[in-house]
Amino acid sequence: MEAKWRWVLITAIAPVAWGANYYVTARYLPADHPLFGAAVRALPAGCLLLALCRTLPRGAWWWRSAVLGLLNTSAFFVLVYMASQLLASSVAATIMALSPPAMMLAAWALLAERPRPAHVAGALTGLAGVCLMVLAGSDTASVPGVLASVGAMLASSLGYVLAKRWGGGTAVLASTAWQLVAGGLLLLPAAVVVEGPPALGVPALLAFGYVTLVATALAFAAWFTGLRHLPAGTVGLVGLLNPVTGVLLGTQLAGESLTARQACGIALVLAGILLGQRPAPARGARAPAAT
């Protein structure tokens, strides 16, 4: 059990870093350069991890890296970048909170990981907490922003489960590096031709440094490590720390106090995460008959 909580804590690095990343992207990065922003986020991070692991793909991992790079990097980064510019953080956080059930369904279909009642209960509790925490009824939602956020949620949920399915026998650092590099290379030509590099000041350069090193290289290595050692449903629930971080960071930076409703929402999210960590029934216990 102690080993499980160690992997949970390592996995939690990712959603905490991503929760801060939404604010950094919306506040400091150029709004009209989603392709460039995504390429700069992915490619340097992938090259850094590749330099650390010093391993190139072999065999099927060449095309697997391209598929995972497209889902988890190219599509996901561009769509998240767009959503962060088009949606209020409350709306985006609520949509991304649907990721745990989406990951559970994908894992059920591709990995035969049947959702456990604790995972389902935790996902519903966490989603209720996110809605209570971030929805005030006054945020407007643009249709392109909602579509971008939903697309990011679906692409990443499928990509994460495929990474778990294909990851056995391959070092986590290496497979993470390969898909980041592949995704960055897929984005780079379009970013140069369609957008070109924007003029960047010191704040934007520092923001890209955080996005690349912390919210991508470190966060994705931690996330895929968690997927290697934990069920996809458990990892998806840990991801609910993303909106919690966003709310706490927003209140601190805005100098506002945490409202009672937000505090109750955070408590529900944490309760949902903890609920999903309940151990599965022992194999020797009475099992339902096959149908």
Legacy VTK file of the C-alpha trace (Angstrom):
# vtk DataFile Version 3.0
C-alpha trace
ASCII
DATASET POLYDATA
POINTS 291 float
0.000 0.000 0.000
2.869 2.385 0.754
4.285 1.740 -2.708
0.925 2.633 -4.274
0.811 5.985 -2.493
4.346 6.709 -3.643
3.199 6.340 -7.261
0.094 8.422 -6.549
2.255 11.248 -5.185
4.584 11.072 -8.188
1.593 11.162 -10.547
0.188 14.192 -8.698
3.164 16.280 -9.863
1.601 16.401 -13.335
-1.872 17.836 -12.619
-0.428 20.339 -10.147
1.995 21.577 -12.821
-0.786 21.618 -15.436
-3.088 23.579 -13.128
-0.497 26.358 -13.005
0.168 26.000 -16.734
-3.345 27.122 -17.683
-2.828 30.434 -15.901
0.652 30.915 -17.365
-0.583 30.253 -20.900
-3.568 32.584 -20.643
-1.621 35.349 -18.900
1.792 35.434 -20.578
1.829 33.571 -23.904
0.722 35.042 -27.285
-2.928 34.239 -27.902
-2.701 34.029 -31.702
0.115 31.451 -31.925
-1.287 28.090 -30.706
0.804 26.027 -33.152
4.024 27.823 -32.248
3.209 27.653 -28.534
2.530 23.929 -28.699
5.671 23.207 -30.748
7.885 25.188 -28.376
6.311 23.377 -25.454
6.841 19.890 -26.882
10.055 19.805 -28.883
12.562 21.258 -26.376
11.063 19.155 -23.574
11.321 16.014 -25.703
14.895 16.780 -26.728
15.842 17.317 -23.065
14.388 13.953 -22.038
15.964 12.296 -25.084
19.374 13.653 -24.050
18.852 12.192 -20.586
17.755 8.718 -21.702
20.013 8.511 -24.821
17.763 5.919 -26.451
16.109 5.989 -29.877
12.904 4.159 -30.794
13.172 0.695 -32.274
10.742 -1.429 -34.246
7.075 -0.644 -33.647
7.966 2.290 -31.415
8.639 4.454 -34.474
4.971 4.480 -35.487
3.736 4.234 -31.904
5.681 7.388 -31.052
4.041 9.165 -33.984
0.539 8.106 -32.895
1.127 9.023 -29.241
2.850 12.239 -30.275
-0.172 13.202 -32.357
-2.695 12.467 -29.586
-0.817 13.452 -26.414
1.286 16.273 -27.830
0.299 17.776 -31.188
-3.491 17.679 -30.881
-3.608 18.000 -27.096
-1.205 20.937 -26.767
-2.776 22.936 -29.607
-6.329 22.368 -28.352
-5.421 23.173 -24.737
-3.636 26.331 -25.900
-6.743 27.387 -27.829
-9.085 26.541 -24.948
-6.990 28.537 -22.492
-7.380 31.605 -24.713
-11.054 31.139 -25.601
-12.629 29.862 -22.377
-12.857 30.990 -18.810
-10.785 28.709 -16.621
-13.936 27.546 -14.805
-15.513 26.210 -17.997
-12.290 24.587 -19.210
-11.703 22.957 -15.813
-15.212 21.508 -15.774
-14.812 19.988 -19.237
-11.399 18.531 -18.405
-12.896 17.044 -15.229
-14.687 14.608 -17.555
-11.298 13.031 -18.299
-11.450 10.382 -15.512
-14.605 8.664 -16.836
-13.292 9.012 -20.400
-10.035 7.312 -19.394
-11.963 4.589 -17.563
-14.020 3.804 -20.659
-10.943 3.802 -22.897
-9.083 1.545 -20.464
-12.075 -0.800 -20.330
-12.131 -1.050 -24.128
-8.376 -1.254 -24.771
-6.900 -2.750 -21.599
-9.821 -4.764 -20.212
-9.538 -2.650 -17.026
-13.156 -2.764 -15.941
-14.103 0.379 -13.971
-14.336 -0.407 -10.279
-17.239 1.017 -8.246
-14.729 3.034 -6.206
-13.371 4.636 -9.385
-16.844 5.502 -10.678
-17.923 6.907 -7.306
-14.704 8.884 -7.053
-15.121 10.306 -10.558
-18.701 11.427 -9.880
-17.753 12.930 -6.522
-14.776 14.731 -8.037
-16.815 16.071 -10.961
-19.431 17.414 -8.533
-16.644 19.075 -6.574
-15.182 20.702 -9.686
-18.591 22.070 -10.698
-19.177 23.427 -7.200
-15.684 24.889 -7.084
-15.489 26.699 -10.420
-18.968 27.236 -11.869
-20.698 30.424 -10.804
-23.212 30.715 -13.645
-21.712 33.932 -15.008
-18.991 32.590 -17.297
-19.768 32.616 -20.998
-18.522 29.785 -23.168
-17.589 30.126 -26.828
-18.455 27.176 -29.042
-14.914 26.934 -30.530
-13.454 26.999 -27.040
-15.758 24.243 -25.803
-15.000 22.112 -28.867
-11.256 22.648 -28.357
-11.475 21.653 -24.697
-13.591 18.556 -25.415
-11.218 17.562 -28.219
-8.219 17.935 -25.910
-9.907 15.823 -23.240
-10.823 13.013 -25.654
-7.481 12.973 -27.489
-5.448 12.836 -24.299
-7.682 10.221 -22.641
-7.224 7.889 -25.625
-3.521 8.702 -25.924
-2.806 8.058 -22.246
-4.480 4.665 -22.327
-2.619 3.696 -25.516
0.644 4.770 -23.854
-0.167 2.451 -20.950
-1.044 -0.400 -23.317
2.152 -0.086 -25.359
4.531 0.930 -22.584
5.454 -2.443 -21.124
9.159 -3.235 -21.443
10.097 0.320 -22.471
11.632 2.885 -20.125
9.136 5.613 -19.184
11.624 8.419 -19.809
12.399 7.102 -23.291
8.789 6.618 -24.413
7.871 10.056 -23.034
10.766 11.655 -24.919
9.875 9.923 -28.184
6.267 11.068 -28.238
7.156 14.635 -27.258
9.771 14.856 -30.013
7.413 13.262 -32.546
4.595 15.612 -31.608
6.881 18.642 -31.731
8.223 17.681 -35.166
4.672 17.246 -36.462
3.805 20.740 -35.258
6.944 22.613 -36.265
6.384 22.934 -40.070
2.819 24.140 -39.600
3.907 26.568 -36.875
6.580 28.088 -39.145
4.442 28.268 -42.304
1.092 29.261 -40.802
2.099 31.474 -37.889
5.809 32.185 -37.777
7.588 33.032 -34.530
5.985 35.821 -32.478
7.847 38.659 -30.796
8.565 37.480 -27.260
9.447 39.617 -24.273
11.125 38.465 -21.088
7.848 37.438 -19.354
6.863 35.256 -22.323
10.314 33.649 -22.458
10.169 32.858 -18.745
6.645 31.495 -19.204
7.804 29.230 -22.035
10.604 28.054 -19.755
8.066 26.966 -17.142
5.773 25.402 -19.749
8.627 23.425 -21.325
10.605 22.288 -18.291
7.992 21.905 -15.555
4.568 21.561 -17.198
5.851 19.275 -19.967
9.172 17.493 -19.345
8.712 16.910 -15.608
4.926 16.623 -15.635
4.667 14.122 -18.491
7.459 11.952 -17.097
5.590 11.835 -13.761
2.216 11.200 -15.438
3.407 8.317 -17.599
5.259 6.846 -14.622
1.948 6.800 -12.792
0.220 5.153 -15.744
2.897 2.458 -15.743
2.262 1.522 -12.104
-1.397 2.387 -11.445
-4.761 1.624 -13.093
-5.856 4.218 -15.634
-8.924 5.024 -13.516
-6.746 5.853 -10.522
-4.473 8.093 -12.588
-7.455 9.878 -14.124
-8.803 10.699 -10.670
-5.455 12.098 -9.545
-5.732 14.404 -12.555
-8.575 16.223 -10.772
-5.870 18.054 -8.827
-5.521 20.161 -11.989
-8.582 22.395 -11.389
-7.897 22.449 -7.638
-4.465 23.905 -8.341
-5.940 26.371 -10.805
-8.474 27.683 -8.266
-5.963 27.928 -5.421
-3.412 29.648 -7.647
-6.014 32.035 -9.021
-7.204 33.111 -5.584
-3.640 33.675 -4.415
-2.602 35.702 -7.446
-5.795 37.740 -7.423
-5.448 38.440 -3.727
-8.919 37.026 -3.045
-9.994 34.817 -0.192
-11.236 31.313 -0.819
-15.035 31.224 -0.665
-16.950 28.655 1.354
-18.367 27.170 -1.852
-14.887 26.790 -3.356
-13.623 25.198 -0.148
-16.497 22.694 -0.222
-15.768 21.946 -3.873
-12.084 21.320 -3.154
-13.060 19.031 -0.273
-15.333 17.046 -2.610
-12.589 16.737 -5.233
-10.095 15.477 -2.660
-12.722 13.085 -1.294
-13.304 11.747 -4.811
-9.574 11.199 -5.329
-9.252 9.393 -2.000
-12.372 7.342 -2.698
-10.834 6.106 -5.928
-7.758 4.851 -4.075
-9.684 2.168 -2.195
-8.092 -1.226 -2.915
-9.840 -3.642 -5.224
-11.489 -6.705 -3.628
-9.134 -9.604 -3.153
-9.044 -12.135 -5.966
-10.020 -14.858 -3.571
-13.205 -13.027 -2.664
-16.464 -14.054 -4.153
-16.570 -12.867 -7.771
-19.642 -12.236 -9.899
-20.543 -14.983 -12.306
-19.481 -14.505 -15.915
-22.204 -13.631 -18.351
LINES 1 292
291 0 1 2 3 4 5 6 7 8 9 10 11 12 13 14 15 16 17 18 19 20 21 22 23 24 25 26 27 28 29 30 31 32 33 34 35 36 37 38 39 40 41 42 43 44 45 46 47 48 49 50 51 52 53 54 55 56 57 58 59 60 61 62 63 64 65 66 67 68 69 70 71 72 73 74 75 76 77 78 79 80 81 82 83 84 85 86 87 88 89 90 91 92 93 94 95 96 97 98 99 100 101 102 103 104 105 106 107 108 109 110 111 112 113 114 115 116 117 118 119 120 121 122 123 124 125 126 127 128 129 130 131 132 133 134 135 136 137 138 139 140 141 142 143 144 145 146 147 148 149 150 151 152 153 154 155 156 157 158 159 160 161 162 163 164 165 166 167 168 169 170 171 172 173 174 175 176 177 178 179 180 181 182 183 184 185 186 187 188 189 190 191 192 193 194 195 196 197 198 199 200 201 202 203 204 205 206 207 208 209 210 211 212 213 214 215 216 217 218 219 220 221 222 223 224 225 226 227 228 229 230 231 232 233 234 235 236 237 238 239 240 241 242 243 244 245 246 247 248 249 250 251 252 253 254 255 256 257 258 259 260 261 262 263 264 265 266 267 268 269 270 271 272 273 274 275 276 277 278 279 280 281 282 283 284 285 286 287 288 289 290
